[in-house]
Amino acid sequence: MSSKMMKTRGMYFEEFEVGHQVITSGRTVTEADIVGFAGLTGDYNQIHTDAEFSKTTPFGERVAHGLLGLSIASGLIVLVGILEGTIMAFREINSWKFSRPIHIGDTIHVEIEIKETKLMKRLGGGLVVLQLDVKNQHGDTTMKGTWSALILSKPESE
Protein backbone atom coordinates (compact mmCIF):
# COMPACT_ATOMS: atom_id res chain seq x y z
CA MET A 1 0.00 0.00 0.00
CA SER A 2 1.38 3.40 -0.99
CA SER A 3 1.84 6.23 1.51
CA LYS A 4 1.22 8.83 -1.21
CA MET A 5 -1.73 11.14 -0.65
CA MET A 6 -4.29 11.76 -3.35
CA LYS A 7 -4.00 15.22 -4.94
CA THR A 8 -6.96 17.42 -4.11
CA ARG A 9 -9.04 18.86 -6.90
CA GLY A 10 -10.23 21.81 -4.85
CA MET A 11 -8.72 25.24 -4.56
CA TYR A 12 -6.70 26.17 -1.50
CA PHE A 13 -7.44 29.36 0.42
CA GLU A 14 -4.56 31.21 -1.23
CA GLU A 15 -5.97 30.46 -4.69
CA PHE A 16 -9.31 32.22 -4.08
CA GLU A 17 -9.36 35.77 -5.45
CA VAL A 18 -12.05 38.36 -4.77
CA GLY A 19 -14.07 38.86 -7.93
CA HIS A 20 -13.37 35.36 -9.31
CA GLN A 21 -16.56 33.90 -10.85
CA VAL A 22 -17.63 30.33 -11.53
CA ILE A 23 -20.83 28.97 -13.06
CA THR A 24 -21.98 25.47 -12.20
CA SER A 25 -23.61 22.96 -14.50
CA GLY A 26 -27.38 22.72 -14.45
CA ARG A 27 -29.68 20.22 -12.79
CA THR A 28 -33.34 19.61 -13.55
CA VAL A 29 -35.58 19.41 -10.49
CA THR A 30 -37.95 16.45 -10.71
CA GLU A 31 -41.09 15.31 -8.97
CA ALA A 32 -38.99 12.49 -7.46
CA ASP A 33 -36.66 15.11 -5.92
CA ILE A 34 -39.61 16.82 -4.23
CA VAL A 35 -41.20 13.59 -2.99
CA GLY A 36 -37.84 12.31 -1.73
CA PHE A 37 -37.10 15.59 0.06
CA ALA A 38 -40.54 15.56 1.68
CA GLY A 39 -39.87 12.03 2.92
CA LEU A 40 -36.41 12.90 4.18
CA THR A 41 -37.47 16.06 6.03
CA GLY A 42 -41.07 15.24 6.94
CA ASP A 43 -42.18 18.46 5.20
CA TYR A 44 -45.30 17.33 3.36
CA ASN A 45 -46.68 20.85 2.95
CA GLN A 46 -49.46 20.72 0.36
CA ILE A 47 -47.81 23.33 -1.87
CA HIS A 48 -45.16 20.67 -2.56
CA THR A 49 -47.12 17.42 -2.45
CA ASP A 50 -50.78 18.01 -3.35
CA ALA A 51 -51.36 18.74 -7.04
CA GLU A 52 -55.02 19.67 -6.60
CA PHE A 53 -54.40 21.99 -3.66
CA SER A 54 -51.47 23.60 -5.47
CA LYS A 55 -53.76 24.59 -8.36
CA THR A 56 -55.49 26.99 -5.94
CA THR A 57 -52.26 28.78 -4.96
CA PRO A 58 -50.63 31.75 -6.69
CA PHE A 59 -48.15 29.31 -8.29
CA GLY A 60 -50.90 27.19 -9.86
CA GLU A 61 -48.89 23.98 -9.44
CA ARG A 62 -46.60 22.16 -7.04
CA VAL A 63 -43.25 23.81 -6.39
CA ALA A 64 -40.02 22.58 -4.85
CA HIS A 65 -39.27 23.21 -1.19
CA GLY A 66 -37.06 26.27 -0.83
CA LEU A 67 -34.61 24.23 1.21
CA LEU A 68 -34.53 21.59 -1.53
CA GLY A 69 -33.38 24.28 -3.96
CA LEU A 70 -30.77 25.40 -1.43
CA SER A 71 -29.56 21.81 -1.02
CA ILE A 72 -29.34 21.23 -4.77
CA ALA A 73 -27.39 24.49 -5.11
CA SER A 74 -24.94 23.22 -2.50
CA GLY A 75 -24.50 19.99 -4.46
CA LEU A 76 -23.94 21.86 -7.72
CA ILE A 77 -21.23 23.94 -6.06
CA VAL A 78 -19.51 20.78 -4.82
CA LEU A 79 -19.66 19.28 -8.33
CA VAL A 80 -17.67 22.22 -9.73
CA GLY A 81 -14.76 20.87 -7.68
CA ILE A 82 -13.40 24.12 -6.22
CA LEU A 83 -14.07 22.92 -2.66
CA GLU A 84 -13.25 19.23 -3.10
CA GLY A 85 -10.71 18.13 -0.52
CA THR A 86 -9.99 21.68 0.64
CA ILE A 87 -13.13 22.73 2.49
CA MET A 88 -12.79 22.38 6.27
CA ALA A 89 -16.30 23.48 7.15
CA PHE A 90 -19.37 25.18 5.81
CA ARG A 91 -19.48 28.04 8.32
CA GLU A 92 -22.68 29.99 7.78
CA ILE A 93 -25.37 31.33 5.53
CA ASN A 94 -24.73 35.06 5.89
CA SER A 95 -27.86 36.04 3.99
CA TRP A 96 -30.39 34.23 1.82
CA LYS A 97 -33.47 35.24 -0.10
CA PHE A 98 -35.96 33.01 -1.89
CA SER A 99 -37.06 35.13 -4.88
CA ARG A 100 -39.04 32.82 -7.19
CA PRO A 101 -40.41 29.30 -6.95
CA ILE A 102 -38.64 26.35 -8.52
CA HIS A 103 -41.16 24.32 -10.52
CA ILE A 104 -41.02 20.64 -11.40
CA GLY A 105 -38.98 20.51 -14.60
CA ASP A 106 -36.99 23.68 -13.96
CA THR A 107 -33.25 23.41 -14.55
CA ILE A 108 -31.22 25.41 -12.08
CA HIS A 109 -27.56 26.39 -11.95
CA VAL A 110 -25.51 28.54 -9.59
CA GLU A 111 -23.45 31.61 -10.45
CA ILE A 112 -20.73 32.02 -7.82
CA GLU A 113 -18.57 35.06 -7.10
CA ILE A 114 -15.86 35.28 -4.45
CA LYS A 115 -16.71 38.34 -2.35
CA GLU A 116 -14.19 38.20 0.49
CA THR A 117 -11.25 36.22 1.84
CA LYS A 118 -9.83 36.38 5.36
CA LEU A 119 -6.75 34.48 6.49
CA MET A 120 -7.28 32.47 9.69
CA LYS A 121 -3.79 31.11 10.14
CA ARG A 122 -4.54 29.42 13.49
CA LEU A 123 -7.07 27.22 11.68
CA GLY A 124 -4.67 26.34 8.89
CA GLY A 125 -6.58 28.21 6.24
CA GLY A 126 -9.03 31.02 5.85
CA LEU A 127 -12.60 32.19 5.45
CA VAL A 128 -14.03 32.57 1.95
CA VAL A 129 -17.33 34.40 1.39
CA LEU A 130 -19.21 33.20 -1.69
CA GLN A 131 -21.99 35.21 -3.30
CA LEU A 132 -24.45 32.82 -4.92
CA ASP A 133 -27.19 33.41 -7.47
CA VAL A 134 -29.34 30.35 -8.24
CA LYS A 135 -30.96 30.80 -11.65
CA ASN A 136 -33.47 28.79 -13.65
CA GLN A 137 -33.34 27.94 -17.35
CA HIS A 138 -34.82 31.36 -18.22
CA GLY A 139 -32.07 33.21 -16.35
CA ASP A 140 -34.44 34.23 -13.55
CA THR A 141 -33.00 34.31 -10.03
CA THR A 142 -34.84 31.78 -7.85
CA MET A 143 -32.73 32.39 -4.72
CA LYS A 144 -29.56 34.21 -3.80
CA GLY A 145 -27.32 35.16 -0.94
CA THR A 146 -23.91 34.69 0.61
CA TRP A 147 -22.28 31.73 2.34
CA SER A 148 -19.04 31.47 4.29
CA ALA A 149 -16.74 28.47 4.21
CA LEU A 150 -13.45 27.64 5.91
CA ILE A 151 -10.86 26.55 3.34
CA LEU A 152 -7.51 24.86 3.94
CA SER A 153 -4.26 26.68 3.18
CA LYS A 154 -1.93 25.21 0.61
CA PRO A 155 0.46 22.70 2.21
CA GLU A 156 3.98 24.01 2.53
CA SER A 157 5.34 21.03 0.57
CA GLU A 158 3.52 22.08 -2.60
URZI-V204421 format. One record per run of one state. SS is the DSSP state (2 for helix, 1 for strand, 0 for the rest). FROM is the first residue (numbers start at 0). TO is the last residue. If there is no record, write none. Layout:
ss: [SS;SS]
from: [FROM;FROM]
to: [TO;TO]
This chain:
ss: [0;2;0;1;0;1;0;2;0;2;0;2;0;1;0;2;0;1;0;1;0;1;2;0;1;0;1;0]
from: [0;12;15;20;23;26;28;30;41;45;49;50;54;62;63;65;80;86;98;102;103;106;120;123;124;135;140;152]
to: [11;14;19;22;25;27;29;40;44;48;49;53;61;62;64;79;85;97;101;102;105;119;122;123;134;139;151;157]
